[in-house]
Amino acid sequence: MRAALAIKGASPLDPIILYVMLIFWGIVLFFSSNAAAEKVFVVEREREALALVEDGKLLREIKGVKNLNHATVKFHKGFLYVISRDGFLSKVDLGTYEVVKSVRTGKSGIGFIFCGGFIGVANYDPKDVVILDEALNTVKVIETGSRNVGIKCRDNLLIYALMDDDQIWVHDVSKNHEKVKELKTKGEMPFDAFLSDNIYVTGFFKGGVGIVDLDTFKYTEKETKVGSDTVFKIPHFGTWGVLNQRAFIPAVGEKKLYILDMKDFGYIGSIDLVGLPVFVVVSPDKKYIAVNYSGDKDDYVSIINPQTNKLIKTISAGKRVMHLRFSHDSKSLYVSSYFENVVKTFSVDTWDVTATVSVPTPSGVFIP
């Protein structure tokens, strides 16, 4: 060993130093390559479980997280939180992948948000909003008399819409969750909402949006329409793709995406598609948009160039594609194929499959 590593003018200790350095850099490269592997959580829709997929392999299942039809998954301070359709909020430690705690906040939970050290849960049934601390202890129940939707947070302001009463309520969680504003909407039946900086936007069932400036509480409404008279219905905001102040919206009952200006919700244009769109996802590097479909095209995914607003490719991606999401580095697209019971990874360079992982009844795909 010493003869092989000897260098002219080197001391006898140099081979040992070189050997140690080789081991050190080998360890660094090992952990660097493993650190690069992305953790992907997939909802197992019919099994009350979450699958953890990493580096093209199923690592484990997190079981006992209740009815995951239309489940919502979020990540916060080293934990995964998931709310089930039947109202259970579960907290999972991302270090151990064990369920730390699970509490029932209602019979039918629709969404939740982190806000000022608290968690707000909007319920359909019972008709209330539940405030918990981050240890999942209930600290307040707000009776609304309505199904509640579109729960969001800005600073210490908790905002949500009352679907049955056409109102928007705002609470300050730093002041014992006191209600600080009630706004009556002209639009009927708010069903969802999103937050952009200081602007809270709720969509109405028959079309149009209500807009609240959270700095001034000024409220306005705007129709969503093409041209002068064609009003189109707003789908759930979680299905939208947003890129550089443009919203790419799956048209309800139409084979196209609508493009809206997020600053004023003015109509920019549309993109023709091969089927009825469901989810629109934007790659983090903003180079691609991917769309999946319902109906007779639910096996397919279309790829769009958002610079040209042109459809560039449609691929056969599975058997009923339920959800899709780009990797953080934008090099891969993860697709859940429900009837094949697999999650596929597509290379963005070629749009070929690079990995297939068996996951029972896969639907939502989430990445910390």
C-alpha positions as CSV (number, residue, x, y, z in Angstrom):
1,M,0.0,0.0,0.0
2,R,2.8,2.4,1.0
3,A,4.8,1.7,-2.1
4,A,1.8,2.1,-4.4
5,L,0.8,5.4,-2.9
6,A,4.3,6.8,-2.5
7,I,4.9,10.2,-4.0
8,K,8.4,11.7,-4.5
9,G,9.2,14.0,-1.6
10,A,6.2,12.8,0.5
11,S,6.4,11.9,4.1
12,P,5.6,8.3,5.3
13,L,2.2,9.6,6.7
14,D,1.0,10.8,3.3
15,P,-0.5,7.4,2.2
16,I,-2.5,7.2,5.5
17,I,-3.8,10.7,4.9
18,L,-4.7,9.9,1.3
19,Y,-6.5,6.7,2.5
20,V,-8.5,8.7,5.1
21,M,-9.4,11.3,2.5
22,L,-10.6,8.7,0.1
23,I,-12.9,7.2,2.8
24,F,-14.1,10.7,3.8
25,W,-15.0,11.7,0.3
26,G,-16.7,8.3,-0.3
27,I,-18.9,9.0,2.7
28,V,-19.7,12.5,1.5
29,L,-20.6,11.3,-2.0
30,F,-22.7,8.4,-0.6
31,F,-24.8,10.8,1.6
32,S,-25.0,13.4,-1.1
33,S,-26.4,11.0,-3.5
34,N,-28.9,9.7,-1.0
35,A,-29.8,13.1,0.2
36,A,-30.8,13.9,-3.4
37,A,-33.4,11.2,-3.4
38,E,-36.8,12.9,-3.2
39,K,-39.4,11.6,-0.7
40,V,-42.8,11.3,-2.4
41,F,-46.0,10.6,-0.4
42,V,-48.9,9.0,-2.2
43,V,-52.4,8.7,-0.9
44,E,-53.7,5.1,-1.0
45,R,-57.3,6.1,-1.6
46,E,-59.0,2.8,-0.5
47,R,-56.6,1.7,2.2
48,E,-56.6,4.5,4.8
49,A,-52.9,4.7,4.2
50,L,-50.1,6.9,2.8
51,A,-47.3,5.3,0.7
52,L,-43.7,6.7,1.0
53,V,-41.8,6.4,-2.3
54,E,-38.2,7.3,-2.6
55,D,-35.7,6.7,-5.4
56,G,-38.1,4.5,-7.4
57,K,-38.9,2.3,-4.4
58,L,-41.8,1.9,-2.0
59,L,-40.1,2.4,1.4
60,R,-43.1,2.0,3.7
61,E,-46.8,2.6,4.3
62,I,-48.2,4.9,7.0
63,K,-51.5,3.2,8.0
64,G,-54.5,4.2,10.0
65,V,-55.1,7.7,8.7
66,K,-58.8,7.1,8.0
67,N,-60.9,7.7,4.9
68,L,-58.7,9.3,2.3
69,N,-61.2,10.0,-0.4
70,H,-60.4,13.7,-1.2
71,A,-57.8,13.9,1.5
72,T,-55.7,17.0,2.0
73,V,-52.0,16.6,2.9
74,K,-49.7,19.4,4.1
75,F,-46.2,19.6,5.6
76,H,-45.2,21.8,8.5
77,K,-42.2,22.0,10.9
78,G,-41.0,18.4,10.3
79,F,-44.4,16.8,10.3
80,L,-47.0,15.7,7.8
81,Y,-50.6,16.5,8.5
82,V,-53.5,14.8,6.7
83,I,-57.2,15.4,7.1
84,S,-59.6,12.6,6.1
85,R,-63.0,12.8,4.5
86,D,-64.5,11.6,7.8
87,G,-63.0,14.4,9.8
88,F,-59.8,13.0,11.3
89,L,-56.8,15.2,11.5
90,S,-53.6,13.1,11.8
91,K,-50.0,14.2,12.5
92,V,-47.1,12.1,11.2
93,D,-43.5,12.6,12.3
94,L,-41.3,12.9,9.2
95,G,-38.3,11.5,11.1
96,T,-40.0,8.2,12.2
97,Y,-43.0,8.1,9.8
98,E,-45.2,7.2,12.8
99,V,-48.6,8.7,13.5
100,V,-48.0,11.0,16.5
101,K,-51.6,11.8,17.1
102,S,-55.0,11.6,15.4
103,V,-58.1,13.6,16.5
104,R,-61.5,13.9,15.1
105,T,-62.4,17.5,14.4
106,G,-65.8,16.8,12.7
107,K,-67.8,14.3,10.7
108,S,-66.8,15.8,7.3
109,G,-63.6,17.8,7.1
110,I,-63.0,19.9,4.0
111,G,-59.6,21.6,4.6
112,F,-57.2,23.0,7.1
113,I,-54.5,25.7,7.4
114,F,-51.6,26.6,9.7
115,C,-52.0,30.1,11.2
116,G,-50.0,31.9,13.9
117,G,-49.1,28.7,15.8
118,F,-52.6,27.3,15.4
119,I,-54.4,25.0,12.9
120,G,-57.8,26.0,11.5
121,V,-60.1,23.2,10.2
122,A,-63.1,24.0,8.0
123,N,-65.9,21.5,8.4
124,Y,-69.0,20.7,6.3
125,D,-70.4,18.7,9.2
126,P,-70.9,19.9,11.9
127,K,-71.3,23.4,10.7
128,D,-68.3,24.9,12.4
129,V,-64.6,25.9,12.2
130,V,-62.3,24.2,14.8
131,I,-59.1,25.8,16.0
132,L,-56.4,23.6,17.4
133,D,-52.8,24.1,18.7
134,E,-50.0,22.3,16.8
135,A,-50.2,19.4,19.3
136,L,-53.8,18.9,18.0
137,N,-55.5,20.1,21.2
138,T,-58.8,21.9,20.5
139,V,-58.7,25.5,21.7
140,K,-61.8,26.9,20.1
141,V,-64.9,25.9,18.1
142,I,-66.5,28.6,16.0
143,E,-70.2,27.9,15.2
144,T,-71.1,29.2,11.8
145,G,-74.4,27.5,10.9
146,S,-73.0,26.8,7.4
147,R,-70.7,24.5,5.6
148,N,-67.3,26.1,5.6
149,V,-64.8,26.3,2.7
150,G,-61.7,28.1,1.5
151,I,-59.9,28.4,4.8
152,K,-56.7,30.4,4.5
153,C,-54.3,32.4,6.6
154,R,-52.3,35.7,6.2
155,D,-50.1,36.6,9.1
156,N,-52.5,36.2,12.1
157,L,-55.7,36.5,10.0
158,L,-57.8,33.3,9.5
159,I,-60.2,33.7,6.6
160,Y,-62.9,31.3,5.3
161,A,-66.2,31.4,3.4
162,L,-69.6,30.2,4.5
163,M,-71.0,28.2,1.6
164,D,-74.6,28.3,2.7
165,D,-74.8,31.9,3.9
166,D,-72.8,33.7,1.2
167,Q,-70.4,35.3,3.6
168,I,-66.7,35.6,4.3
169,W,-65.5,35.7,7.9
170,V,-62.1,36.9,9.2
171,H,-60.6,36.1,12.6
172,D,-57.4,37.3,14.4
173,V,-55.8,34.3,16.0
174,S,-53.5,36.5,18.1
175,K,-56.6,38.0,19.8
176,N,-58.2,34.9,21.1
177,H,-59.4,34.1,17.6
178,E,-61.8,37.1,17.7
179,K,-63.9,37.7,14.6
180,V,-62.7,41.0,13.1
181,K,-64.7,41.1,9.9
182,E,-67.9,39.7,8.3
183,L,-68.4,40.3,4.5
184,K,-71.6,39.6,2.7
185,T,-71.1,38.4,-0.9
186,K,-73.4,39.1,-3.8
187,G,-72.3,35.9,-5.5
188,E,-74.0,32.8,-4.4
189,M,-72.6,29.7,-2.8
190,P,-68.8,30.2,-2.4
191,F,-67.2,26.8,-2.7
192,D,-63.4,27.3,-2.5
193,A,-60.8,30.0,-2.2
194,F,-57.1,30.9,-2.6
195,L,-54.7,33.5,-1.2
196,S,-52.3,35.6,-3.2
197,D,-50.2,38.0,-1.1
198,N,-52.9,40.2,0.6
199,I,-55.7,39.1,-1.7
200,Y,-58.3,36.5,-0.7
201,V,-60.3,35.2,-3.6
202,T,-63.3,33.0,-3.4
203,G,-65.1,31.3,-6.3
204,F,-68.9,31.1,-6.7
205,F,-70.8,28.0,-7.8
206,K,-72.4,29.6,-10.8
207,G,-69.3,31.5,-11.8
208,G,-67.3,34.6,-10.9
209,V,-65.1,35.4,-8.0
210,G,-65.2,37.6,-4.8
211,I,-62.0,39.4,-3.9
212,V,-61.0,40.7,-0.5
213,D,-58.1,43.1,0.1
214,L,-57.0,41.9,3.5
215,D,-55.1,45.2,4.2
216,T,-58.3,47.3,3.9
217,F,-61.1,44.7,3.9
218,K,-62.4,46.2,0.6
219,Y,-64.6,43.7,-1.2
220,T,-65.2,43.5,-4.9
221,E,-66.7,40.9,-7.3
222,K,-65.8,40.1,-10.9
223,E,-67.4,37.8,-13.5
224,T,-65.2,35.3,-15.2
225,K,-66.1,35.4,-18.8
226,V,-64.8,35.1,-22.4
227,G,-65.6,38.2,-24.4
228,S,-68.6,40.2,-23.4
229,D,-71.2,37.6,-22.4
230,T,-69.9,34.0,-22.1
231,V,-69.5,33.4,-18.3
232,F,-67.5,30.2,-17.4
233,K,-67.6,28.3,-14.1
234,I,-64.6,28.3,-11.8
235,P,-63.3,24.9,-10.8
236,H,-61.7,24.2,-7.4
237,F,-58.6,26.3,-7.0
238,G,-56.5,23.3,-6.1
239,T,-56.8,22.2,-9.7
240,W,-55.3,25.4,-11.1
241,G,-51.8,26.0,-12.3
242,V,-50.4,29.5,-11.6
243,L,-47.4,30.9,-13.4
244,N,-46.1,34.5,-13.5
245,Q,-49.4,36.1,-12.5
246,R,-51.3,33.9,-15.1
247,A,-53.8,31.2,-14.0
248,F,-54.2,28.2,-16.2
249,I,-57.7,26.9,-15.3
250,P,-59.2,23.6,-16.3
251,A,-62.5,24.4,-18.1
252,V,-65.5,22.8,-16.6
253,G,-67.2,20.5,-19.2
254,E,-64.9,21.8,-22.0
255,K,-61.8,20.4,-23.7
256,K,-59.6,23.4,-22.9
257,L,-57.7,25.5,-20.4
258,Y,-58.6,29.1,-19.8
259,I,-55.9,31.6,-19.0
260,L,-56.7,34.4,-16.7
261,D,-54.6,37.4,-15.5
262,M,-54.3,37.0,-11.8
263,K,-54.1,40.8,-11.2
264,D,-57.6,41.5,-12.4
265,F,-59.0,38.1,-13.5
266,G,-59.3,39.3,-17.0
267,Y,-59.4,36.7,-19.8
268,I,-56.1,36.2,-21.7
269,G,-56.9,33.2,-23.9
270,S,-57.4,29.5,-24.0
271,I,-55.6,26.3,-24.9
272,D,-57.4,23.5,-26.7
273,L,-56.9,20.0,-25.2
274,V,-57.7,16.4,-26.2
275,G,-60.1,15.8,-23.3
276,L,-61.8,17.2,-20.2
277,P,-59.0,18.5,-17.9
278,V,-58.8,17.8,-14.1
279,F,-55.5,19.0,-12.6
280,V,-53.1,21.5,-14.0
281,V,-49.5,21.4,-12.6
282,V,-46.6,23.7,-13.4
283,S,-43.0,22.6,-13.2
284,P,-40.9,24.5,-10.7
285,D,-38.6,25.7,-13.4
286,K,-41.7,27.1,-15.2
287,K,-40.8,25.3,-18.5
288,Y,-43.8,22.9,-18.6
289,I,-47.4,22.5,-17.6
290,A,-48.9,19.0,-17.3
291,V,-52.6,18.2,-17.4
292,N,-54.6,15.0,-16.7
293,Y,-58.1,14.2,-17.8
294,S,-61.5,12.7,-16.8
295,G,-63.7,10.6,-19.0
296,D,-62.5,8.7,-22.0
297,K,-59.1,10.4,-21.9
298,D,-58.3,9.6,-18.3
299,D,-55.4,7.4,-19.3
300,Y,-53.5,10.4,-20.8
301,V,-51.4,13.4,-19.7
302,S,-50.8,16.4,-21.9
303,I,-47.7,18.6,-21.8
304,I,-47.9,22.3,-22.6
305,N,-45.3,24.9,-23.2
306,P,-46.4,27.9,-21.1
307,Q,-44.2,30.3,-23.1
308,T,-46.1,29.6,-26.3
309,N,-49.3,28.3,-24.7
310,K,-49.2,25.3,-27.1
311,L,-49.8,21.7,-26.4
312,I,-46.6,19.9,-27.3
313,K,-47.2,16.3,-26.4
314,T,-49.8,13.9,-25.1
315,I,-48.6,10.6,-23.5
316,S,-50.4,7.5,-22.5
317,A,-49.5,7.6,-18.8
318,G,-51.6,4.9,-17.1
319,K,-55.0,3.5,-16.4
320,R,-57.0,6.4,-14.9
321,V,-54.4,9.0,-14.0
322,M,-55.6,10.4,-10.7
323,H,-53.0,13.0,-9.9
324,L,-49.6,14.2,-11.0
325,R,-46.8,16.4,-9.7
326,F,-43.3,17.6,-10.9
327,S,-40.2,16.9,-8.8
328,H,-38.6,19.8,-7.1
329,D,-35.8,19.8,-9.6
330,S,-38.3,19.7,-12.5
331,K,-36.5,16.7,-14.0
332,S,-39.3,14.2,-13.3
333,L,-43.1,14.0,-13.4
334,Y,-44.8,11.7,-10.9
335,V,-48.1,10.2,-12.1
336,S,-50.5,8.0,-10.0
337,S,-52.2,5.3,-12.2
338,Y,-55.2,4.1,-10.2
339,F,-56.3,1.0,-12.1
340,E,-52.7,-0.2,-12.6
341,N,-51.9,0.3,-8.8
342,V,-48.7,2.0,-9.6
343,V,-46.9,5.4,-9.4
344,K,-44.8,6.1,-12.5
345,T,-41.9,8.5,-12.9
346,F,-41.5,10.2,-16.3
347,S,-38.3,11.8,-17.4
348,V,-39.0,15.4,-18.5
349,D,-36.2,15.1,-21.1
350,T,-37.8,12.2,-23.0
351,W,-41.2,11.8,-21.4
352,D,-40.3,8.1,-21.1
353,V,-41.0,6.1,-17.9
354,T,-37.9,5.8,-15.7
355,A,-39.4,4.1,-12.7
356,T,-42.6,2.2,-11.8
357,V,-43.5,1.6,-8.1
358,S,-46.4,-0.6,-7.0
359,V,-48.8,1.4,-4.8
360,P,-52.3,0.2,-4.1
361,T,-55.2,2.5,-5.2
362,P,-52.9,5.5,-5.6
363,S,-54.3,9.0,-5.9
364,G,-52.9,12.3,-4.5
365,V,-49.1,12.9,-4.9
366,F,-47.4,15.2,-2.3
367,I,-43.8,16.2,-1.8
368,P,-42.4,18.0,1.3
